[in-house]
Amino acid sequence: RISFKRSPDIGRLLRDGELIGAGQTAVLHQNFYSYTNPTFEFPNHHWLAAVAAHTVSKAAGFEALNLLWITLAASAFLFYLTLAEQESGPLPAAIFASALLPLMASRPGIRPENFSLLLSAIFFYLLWRDYRGTASSHWLWALPLLEAFWVNLHPGFAIGLVFIGAFLLAELFRVFKKEEPTGSTKLLQLAAVLGLSCAAGLANPNGLKGLLFPFTVSNNYAMDVRENLSMFAIDDMPIAPLTIAVAAVLAGVWLIA
């Protein structure tokens, strides 16, 4: 069942989709719902997610919409679990997965961020398998295309660019240390994929402003926005201590490795 208390964004999400479907373009560029300043410039960074949500709810009801959002999160989880099993074996992967599941349960509402959960998992899955040499590097050329969709689904699209940049840096170290005989070719491919993905980020209704939105979103705030704060700054949520503990464990594992 959908709880509107746990999913406070769903009304705006569905209304956005309805307005965009009716040809209302102001909601793509302005602070449309503001009573005092509705024409204030504000890029709608999740308009495609709104269209998808409205279309599904209109065609098949709230139950189907809820199922879609569950499927997005579950699919993301399975991508990461698959990699974990390949790297460490089923038992360690299952133990860590079980411990980390509450992190996903902390945001159960129907929000555009579920698209970022799935797409970040796909990006990492493809990049990691290419880095390990267990998948064809041809799959990397799909990343710019996915980025073109992602930039219209949720501002988490910046994570995709960060992931590509991180693997590009790793490949640079490989070339520097001469561990990879074909490293220069791979380096050029990753650099091209990163460049194309950045260009694909411009494929949104607000162009460059939409692409830069994740880095400029906090520029005009007069106060801290709760969901943008670090877990170290939020002490009244049950999920905060678990997140801090997970960060500590992962940092320890990284140091040991």
Phi, psi and chi 1 to 4 in degrees:
 res  aa     phi    psi   chi1   chi2   chi3   chi4
   1 ARG       -  145.4  -63.8  177.1   60.7 -171.7
   2 ILE   -87.3  124.3  -67.7  178.6      -      -
   3 SER  -101.6  117.1  168.0      -      -      -
   4 PHE   -70.6  -21.8  -74.8   88.2      -      -
   5 LYS   -68.8  -38.1 -177.2  178.2  179.8 -178.6
   6 ARG   -84.9  -12.4  -62.1  -62.8  -61.9  -83.8
   7 SER  -131.4   67.5 -173.7      -      -      -
   8 PRO   -69.2  -13.3   26.8  -34.9      -      -
   9 ASP   -88.4   -6.7  -62.8  -25.2      -      -
  10 ILE   -65.8  -34.6 -171.9  172.2      -      -
  11 GLY   -62.2  -47.1      -      -      -      -
  12 ARG   -66.6  -37.7  177.7  176.0   51.6   81.5
  13 LEU   -61.2  -47.4 -166.1   65.7      -      -
  14 LEU   -68.6  -38.0  -64.9  176.6      -      -
  15 ARG   -67.5  -40.3 -179.0   60.3  172.7  157.9
  16 ASP   -55.6  -49.0  -83.8    2.5      -      -
  17 GLY   -61.3  -38.2      -      -      -      -
  18 GLU   -66.0  -45.4 -178.2 -178.5   21.9      -
  19 LEU   -65.1  -44.0  -70.4  169.3      -      -
  20 ILE   -64.4  -39.6  -66.0  167.4      -      -
  21 GLY   -63.9  -26.9      -      -      -      -
  22 ALA   -88.7    2.7      -      -      -      -
  23 GLY    90.1   12.9      -      -      -      -
  24 GLN   -80.5  109.5  172.0   58.6  -95.9      -
  25 THR   -94.1  -15.9   59.1      -      -      -
  26 ALA   -61.2  -32.9      -      -      -      -
  27 VAL   -68.0  -14.6   73.2      -      -      -
  28 LEU   -80.3  -22.0  -64.8  172.9      -      -
  29 HIS  -126.7  -14.7  -48.3  -73.3      -      -
  30 GLN  -126.5  165.0  -61.5  173.5   -5.9      -
  31 ASN   -77.6   66.9 -165.0   24.6      -      -
  32 PHE   -56.0  -38.0 -174.5   78.4      -      -
  33 TYR   -90.3    0.1  -60.0  105.0      -      -
  34 SER   -70.6  137.1  170.9      -      -      -
  35 TYR   -79.6  -37.4  176.4   71.0      -      -
  36 THR   -93.1  -26.1   57.1      -      -      -
  37 ASN  -146.0   62.9 -162.6    7.2      -      -
  38 PRO   -70.0  -19.3   26.3  -34.8      -      -
  39 THR   -93.6    3.9   59.6      -      -      -
  40 PHE   -61.0  133.7 -177.8   79.0      -      -
  41 GLU   -68.6  125.6 -173.9  175.5    1.9      -
  42 PHE  -154.0  114.3 -171.6   82.4      -      -
  43 PRO   -67.5  130.0  -16.4   29.9      -      -
  44 ASN   -81.7  103.5 -170.8  -35.1      -      -
  45 HIS   -88.1   -1.2   48.2   68.5      -      -
  46 HIS  -134.9   29.7   59.2  -97.4      -      -
  47 TRP   -62.7  -34.5   69.7  -88.6      -      -
  48 LEU   -70.4  -35.2 -169.0   56.5      -      -
  49 ALA   -64.1  -37.1      -      -      -      -
  50 ALA   -65.5  -42.7      -      -      -      -
  51 VAL   -62.4  -42.9  170.6      -      -      -
  52 ALA   -63.3  -44.3      -      -      -      -
  53 ALA   -63.7  -44.9      -      -      -      -
  54 HIS   -65.2  -41.6  177.6 -100.7      -      -
  55 THR   -62.8  -46.3  -58.3      -      -      -
  56 VAL   -66.4  -45.1  171.5      -      -      -
  57 SER   -65.2  -35.1   65.5      -      -      -
  58 LYS   -70.4  -39.6 -168.0   76.8  171.9  176.9
  59 ALA   -82.0  -35.5      -      -      -      -
  60 ALA  -132.4   -1.0      -      -      -      -
  61 GLY    93.9  173.7      -      -      -      -
  62 PHE   -66.8  -31.3  -76.6  119.6      -      -
  63 GLU   -62.1  -43.6  -69.5   79.6    6.1      -
  64 ALA   -65.9  -37.6      -      -      -      -
  65 LEU   -63.3  -44.4 -179.7   60.9      -      -
  66 ASN   -61.6  -42.3 -159.4   29.8      -      -
  67 LEU   -63.8  -39.4  180.0   59.7      -      -
  68 LEU   -60.4  -46.0  171.2   61.9      -      -
  69 TRP   -67.1  -36.7 -109.3 -110.9      -      -
  70 ILE   -63.7  -41.5  -69.1  171.3      -      -
  71 THR   -63.3  -40.1  -58.1      -      -      -
  72 LEU   -59.3  -48.4  -68.4  173.3      -      -
  73 ALA   -68.5  -42.2      -      -      -      -
  74 ALA   -64.3  -37.8      -      -      -      -
  75 SER   -65.2  -41.4  -61.4      -      -      -
  76 ALA   -60.0  -44.4      -      -      -      -
  77 PHE   -59.1  -42.5  178.2   78.2      -      -
  78 LEU   -67.4  -35.7  -72.3  174.0      -      -
  79 PHE   -60.4  -47.2  -89.4  106.2      -      -
  80 TYR   -68.3  -39.5  -73.5  122.7      -      -
  81 LEU   -63.4  -39.7 -178.4   60.4      -      -
  82 THR   -59.8  -45.3  -59.9      -      -      -
  83 LEU   -64.3  -41.6  -77.0 -177.5      -      -
  84 ALA   -62.5  -40.6      -      -      -      -
  85 GLU   -65.1  -39.1  -72.7 -179.5  -18.4      -
  86 GLN   -66.1  -35.1  -68.5  172.5   -4.2      -
  87 GLU   -86.6  -34.4  -67.3  -64.6  -35.5      -
  88 SER  -124.4  -12.3   64.2      -      -      -
  89 GLY   100.5  161.1      -      -      -      -
  90 PRO   -62.5  -41.8  -21.2   32.8      -      -
  91 LEU   -67.6  -53.6 -177.1   58.3      -      -
  92 PRO   -59.4  -38.6  -21.8   33.1      -      -
  93 ALA   -62.8  -42.8      -      -      -      -
  94 ALA   -65.4  -38.5      -      -      -      -
  95 ILE   -65.2  -48.8  -68.6  172.6      -      -
  96 PHE   -66.7  -38.9  -87.3   88.1      -      -
  97 ALA   -62.1  -42.9      -      -      -      -
  98 SER   -63.4  -39.1  -59.9      -      -      -
  99 ALA   -69.4  -30.7      -      -      -      -
 100 LEU   -92.1  -11.0  -64.7  172.6      -      -
 101 LEU   -54.7  -38.3  -90.2  174.5      -      -
 102 PRO   -57.5  -25.7  -26.9   36.1      -      -
 103 LEU   -63.6  -38.0  -68.9  177.6      -      -
 104 MET   -73.4  -31.8  -64.5 -171.3   71.8      -
 105 ALA   -74.0  -10.2      -      -      -      -
 106 SER   -74.0  -17.0   66.9      -      -      -
 107 ARG  -129.3   73.7  -64.0  -84.1  -71.9 -177.4
 108 PRO   -84.6   -3.9   33.4  -35.3      -      -
 109 GLY   -73.5  167.7      -      -      -      -
 110 ILE   -85.0   97.1  -65.7  177.9      -      -
 111 ARG  -132.2  154.7  -64.0  179.3  171.4   94.0
 112 PRO   -60.7  -19.1  -23.2   33.4      -      -
 113 GLU   -62.4  -20.1   65.1 -161.1   47.0      -
 114 ASN   -63.7  -28.5  -82.6   33.6      -      -
 115 PHE   -66.4  -36.0  -74.8  103.1      -      -
 116 SER   -68.8  -36.4  -80.4      -      -      -
 117 LEU   -56.9  -48.8  -75.5  177.7      -      -
 118 LEU   -70.6  -46.2  177.3   56.0      -      -
 119 LEU   -68.9  -35.6  -75.4  164.1      -      -
 120 SER   -64.8  -36.6   61.3      -      -      -
 121 ALA   -65.4  -42.5      -      -      -      -
 122 ILE   -63.5  -45.0  -67.5  173.1      -      -
 123 PHE   -58.5  -49.8  -93.1   58.4      -      -
 124 PHE   -64.8  -39.6 -171.1   80.9      -      -
 125 TYR   -60.2  -49.1 -179.3   85.4      -      -
 126 LEU   -67.1  -43.3  -66.7  177.3      -      -
 127 LEU   -66.4  -40.6  -73.3  162.1      -      -
 128 TRP   -67.9  -43.9 -177.5  -97.4      -      -
 129 ARG   -66.1  -34.8  -68.0 -159.5   62.0 -170.3
 130 ASP   -67.1  -41.7  174.7   69.9      -      -
 131 TYR   -62.0  -37.7 -179.4   75.5      -      -
 132 ARG   -81.2  -11.4  -74.9  -62.2 -154.8 -173.2
 133 GLY    77.1   23.3      -      -      -      -
 134 THR  -104.2    7.2   58.0      -      -      -
 135 ALA  -148.9  156.1      -      -      -      -
 136 SER   -67.5  138.0  170.7      -      -      -
 137 SER   -68.8  -11.8   61.0      -      -      -
 138 HIS   -62.1  -28.0  -72.0   50.0      -      -
 139 TRP   -63.1  -23.3  -76.0  104.2      -      -
 140 LEU   -64.3  -26.1  -64.8 -177.5      -      -
 141 TRP   -70.7  -10.8  -62.1  112.5      -      -
 142 ALA   -78.3  -18.2      -      -      -      -
 143 LEU   -63.1  -43.8  -61.1 -176.5      -      -
 144 PRO   -60.3  -37.0  -25.4   35.7      -      -
 145 LEU   -65.4  -43.9 -179.6   60.6      -      -
 146 LEU   -63.1  -36.8  -68.6  173.9      -      -
 147 GLU   -63.4  -35.2 -171.7   72.1   15.7      -
 148 ALA   -63.6  -34.2      -      -      -      -
 149 PHE   -76.9  -43.1  -77.7   99.3      -      -
 150 TRP   -60.5  -38.2 -163.9   -5.8      -      -
 151 VAL   -63.4  -18.5   72.2      -      -      -
 152 ASN  -101.9   -0.3  -64.8  -65.6      -      -
 153 LEU  -103.5  -35.1  -69.5  166.0      -      -
 154 HIS  -173.7  144.6 -174.6 -101.4      -      -
 155 PRO   -66.7   -5.5   20.1  -31.4      -      -
 156 GLY   -65.0   -2.8      -      -      -      -
 157 PHE   -56.4  -23.5   70.2   85.5      -      -
 158 ALA   -63.1  -25.9      -      -      -      -
 159 ILE   -62.1  -38.1  -63.3  170.6      -      -
 160 GLY   -59.8  -42.7      -      -      -      -
 161 LEU   -66.3  -37.7  -57.2  178.0      -      -
 162 VAL   -64.9  -42.1  170.1      -      -      -
 163 PHE   -61.3  -46.8  -81.4  173.5      -      -
 164 ILE   -61.5  -43.2  -60.7  171.9      -      -
 165 GLY   -61.1  -38.1      -      -      -      -
 166 ALA   -66.0  -42.8      -      -      -      -
 167 PHE   -72.7  -29.6  -80.3   89.0      -      -
 168 LEU   -64.0  -42.1  175.2   61.2      -      -
 169 LEU   -64.6  -40.7 -174.9   61.5      -      -
 170 ALA   -62.4  -39.6      -      -      -      -
 171 GLU   -68.1  -33.8 -161.1   61.9   39.2      -
 172 LEU   -63.3  -40.5 -174.9   62.8      -      -
 173 PHE   -64.6  -39.1  -81.4  118.6      -      -
 174 ARG   -60.2  -44.5  -87.4 -176.3  169.4 -178.9
 175 VAL   -65.4  -42.6  172.5      -      -      -
 176 PHE   -62.4  -38.6  179.9   74.2      -      -
 177 LYS   -88.2   -1.0  -65.4  169.3   68.5  176.3
 178 LYS    57.6   39.1  -61.1 -178.9 -179.9  178.8
 179 GLU   -89.1  -16.6  -67.2  179.8   -4.1      -
 180 GLU  -123.7  110.3 -174.1   64.6   52.6      -
 181 PRO   -62.6  -32.4   15.6  -25.9      -      -
 182 THR  -102.0   24.4   59.0      -      -      -
 183 GLY   -59.3  -40.1      -      -      -      -
 184 SER   -62.7  -37.4   57.3      -      -      -
 185 THR   -64.8  -45.6  -58.0      -      -      -
 186 LYS   -64.9  -38.0  176.3   62.8   63.6  179.7
 187 LEU   -61.3  -44.8 -166.7   65.8      -      -
 188 LEU   -64.9  -38.3  -70.5  173.3      -      -
 189 GLN   -64.6  -46.4 -177.5 -172.4   20.5      -
 190 LEU   -64.1  -38.8  -76.8  167.8      -      -
 191 ALA   -63.6  -40.5      -      -      -      -
 192 ALA   -66.6  -41.4      -      -      -      -
 193 VAL   -63.6  -40.2  168.6      -      -      -
 194 LEU   -64.9  -44.5  179.4   59.2      -      -
 195 GLY   -62.4  -44.2      -      -      -      -
 196 LEU   -65.8  -36.4  -71.2  172.3      -      -
 197 SER   -67.6  -39.1  -63.5      -      -      -
 198 CYS   -63.2  -42.2  -70.4      -      -      -
 199 ALA   -64.4  -38.1      -      -      -      -
 200 ALA   -64.4  -28.1      -      -      -      -
 201 GLY   -64.9  -16.0      -      -      -      -
 202 LEU   -79.5   -9.4  -65.7  169.7      -      -
 203 ALA   -81.6   61.0      -      -      -      -
 204 ASN  -139.5  161.9   70.0   85.5      -      -
 205 PRO   -61.0  -17.7  -22.2   33.2      -      -
 206 ASN  -111.5   10.6  -65.3  -77.4      -      -
 207 GLY    55.3 -128.6      -      -      -      -
 208 LEU   -62.0  -37.5 -177.5   60.1      -      -
 209 LYS   -64.3  -36.3  -70.2 -178.7  179.0  178.4
 210 GLY   -67.5  -39.5      -      -      -      -
 211 LEU   -65.0  -38.8  174.9   61.5      -      -
 212 LEU   -86.7   -3.2  -63.7  178.1      -      -
 213 PHE   -52.6  -45.5  178.3   81.9      -      -
 214 PRO   -58.9  -23.5  -23.3   34.7      -      -
 215 PHE   -96.6  -11.1  -48.4  101.1      -      -
 216 THR  -118.7   -0.4   60.9      -      -      -
 217 VAL   -60.0  -30.2   60.7      -      -      -
 218 SER   -93.8    5.8  -61.1      -      -      -
 219 ASN   -64.1  -35.7  -76.4   -1.0      -      -
 220 ASN  -110.3   17.0   69.9  -27.3      -      -
 221 TYR   -78.6  141.4  -71.9  167.4      -      -
 222 ALA   -99.2    0.4      -      -      -      -
 223 MET  -154.3  167.0   59.7 -178.2 -177.1      -
 224 ASP   -70.3  136.5  -70.8  -28.6      -      -
 225 VAL   -98.2  122.5  177.6      -      -      -
 226 ARG   -52.5  -47.7 -174.3 -179.6 -179.2   85.0
 227 GLU   -76.2   -6.4   62.6 -171.0   56.3      -
 228 ASN   -95.5   -3.7  -69.9  -12.1      -      -
 229 LEU   -83.3  153.3  -65.1  176.1      -      -
 230 SER   -68.1  151.3  162.1      -      -      -
 231 MET   -61.9  -21.7  -77.5  -63.2  174.3      -
 232 PHE   -71.4  -17.0  -65.8   96.6      -      -
 233 ALA   -99.3   -2.3      -      -      -      -
 234 ILE  -120.1  112.6  -57.5  174.3      -      -
 235 ASP  -113.3    5.3   56.1    6.3      -      -
 236 ASP  -111.0   18.4   60.5  -17.9      -      -
 237 MET  -115.6  133.0  -69.8  177.9   62.5      -
 238 PRO   -58.8  -27.9  -22.3   32.1      -      -
 239 ILE   -76.6  -19.7 -161.4   67.3      -      -
 240 ALA   -61.9  -49.7      -      -      -      -
 241 PRO   -60.8  -36.9  -22.0   33.2      -      -
 242 LEU   -65.1  -41.4  175.5   59.9      -      -
 243 THR   -63.8  -42.1  -53.0      -      -      -
 244 ILE   -64.1  -40.4  -65.7  171.1      -      -
 245 ALA   -64.1  -42.3      -      -      -      -
 246 VAL   -62.9  -42.8  167.3      -      -      -
 247 ALA   -60.6  -40.5      -      -      -      -
 248 ALA   -66.3  -42.9      -      -      -      -
 249 VAL   -64.0  -46.4  168.8      -      -      -
 250 LEU   -64.3  -37.0  -68.2  178.4      -      -
 251 ALA   -64.8  -39.9      -      -      -      -
 252 GLY   -64.3  -43.3      -      -      -      -
 253 VAL   -62.9  -40.8  169.1      -      -      -
 254 TRP   -62.5  -42.7 -177.7   81.5      -      -
 255 LEU   -64.1  -40.9  -71.9  171.8      -      -
 256 ILE   -63.4  -43.3  -68.0  171.5      -      -
 257 ALA   -64.9      -      -      -      -      -
